[in-house]
Amino acid sequence: KIAIGSYNCNGLGDRKKRMEILNWLRDKSFDIYCLQETHCIQRNEEEWQTEWGAPILFNNGSSNSKGVMILFKKPSIYNSSNFKRQLRKMDGTRYYSQLTSFRFGKHICP
């Protein structure tokens, strides 16, 4: 089973806040994290990917609005999934995918 968590970040542009949230997520027991309102732009992707240390799918908005990310806790989860083929970006506010190859465990939306 795959466990998915969801979190509205209200902006991750501030490095200190971003690191606090990434560390908080690492301590949680989910396999995939869906983050909203990341306020990420393309030039941040490489740095944020390095800070997380595992695959991230980015759908950027602007530096002060929108943006969603899907973070995978382990590369093996990303590599074994069919996300790459089925994921579609939609205007910086959402991703759309049919996750037909997974059996889901728990899901939270704080």
C-alpha positions as CSV (number, residue, x, y, z in Angstrom):
1,K,0.0,0.0,0.0
2,I,1.0,3.6,-0.6
3,A,0.3,6.3,2.0
4,I,-0.3,9.8,0.7
5,G,-0.2,13.1,2.6
6,S,-1.4,16.5,1.5
7,Y,-0.2,19.9,2.8
8,N,-0.8,23.6,1.9
9,C,2.5,25.3,2.3
10,N,1.5,28.9,1.8
11,G,4.8,29.5,0.0
12,L,8.2,27.8,0.2
13,G,10.4,30.6,-1.1
14,D,12.0,31.3,2.3
15,R,14.8,28.7,2.7
16,K,14.4,28.4,6.5
17,K,10.6,27.7,6.2
18,R,11.2,25.3,3.3
19,M,13.8,23.3,5.3
20,E,11.5,23.1,8.3
21,I,8.7,21.8,6.2
22,L,10.9,19.3,4.3
23,N,12.3,18.0,7.6
24,W,8.8,17.8,9.1
25,L,7.7,15.7,6.1
26,R,10.7,13.4,6.4
27,D,9.5,12.6,9.9
28,K,6.0,11.6,8.7
29,S,5.1,8.1,7.6
30,F,3.8,8.8,4.1
31,D,5.3,7.6,0.8
32,I,4.1,10.5,-1.3
33,Y,3.4,14.1,-0.4
34,C,1.2,16.4,-2.4
35,L,2.0,20.1,-1.7
36,Q,-0.1,23.0,-2.7
37,E,0.8,26.8,-2.8
38,T,4.5,26.1,-3.1
39,H,5.2,29.4,-4.9
40,C,8.0,27.6,-6.8
41,I,9.4,28.9,-10.1
42,Q,11.5,26.9,-12.5
43,R,14.9,28.3,-11.4
44,N,14.2,26.9,-7.9
45,E,13.6,23.3,-9.0
46,E,17.2,22.0,-8.9
47,E,17.9,23.5,-5.5
48,W,14.7,22.2,-4.0
49,Q,15.2,18.8,-5.5
50,T,18.6,18.6,-3.9
51,E,17.3,19.7,-0.5
52,W,14.6,17.0,-0.6
53,G,17.0,14.3,-1.8
54,A,14.4,12.2,-3.7
55,P,12.2,12.7,-6.8
56,I,9.9,15.7,-7.0
57,L,7.4,16.5,-9.7
58,F,7.0,20.3,-10.1
59,N,4.0,22.3,-11.6
60,N,5.1,25.8,-11.0
61,G,3.1,29.0,-10.5
62,S,4.9,32.2,-9.7
63,S,7.2,33.2,-6.8
64,N,4.2,34.5,-4.8
65,S,1.2,32.3,-5.9
66,K,0.2,28.9,-7.1
67,G,2.5,25.9,-7.6
68,V,2.0,22.3,-6.7
69,M,4.6,19.6,-6.1
70,I,4.5,15.8,-5.6
71,L,7.3,14.6,-3.4
72,F,8.3,11.0,-3.3
73,K,10.0,9.8,-0.1
74,K,12.0,7.1,-1.9
75,P,13.2,7.0,-5.5
76,S,11.9,3.4,-5.8
77,I,8.3,4.6,-5.3
78,Y,8.7,7.0,-8.2
79,N,10.5,4.6,-10.4
80,S,8.0,1.8,-9.9
81,S,5.0,4.0,-10.6
82,N,3.4,5.1,-13.9
83,F,3.4,8.8,-12.9
84,K,5.7,9.8,-15.7
85,R,3.4,8.6,-18.4
86,Q,0.0,9.7,-17.0
87,L,0.7,12.9,-15.2
88,R,-0.6,16.1,-16.7
89,K,0.2,19.6,-15.5
90,M,-2.8,22.0,-15.3
91,D,-2.1,25.7,-14.9
92,G,0.1,25.7,-11.9
93,T,-2.7,24.7,-9.5
94,R,-3.0,20.9,-9.9
95,Y,-1.8,17.7,-11.4
96,Y,-4.1,15.1,-12.9
97,S,-3.2,11.4,-12.9
98,Q,-5.0,8.1,-12.8
99,L,-3.1,6.0,-10.3
100,T,-4.3,2.6,-11.4
101,S,-1.2,0.7,-10.3
102,F,-1.5,1.5,-6.6
103,R,-3.5,0.2,-3.7
104,F,-3.8,3.2,-1.3
105,G,-3.4,3.0,2.5
106,K,-4.0,6.2,4.3
107,H,-4.5,9.8,3.1
108,I,-4.5,13.0,5.1
109,C,-5.5,16.5,4.3
110,P,-4.6,18.7,7.3
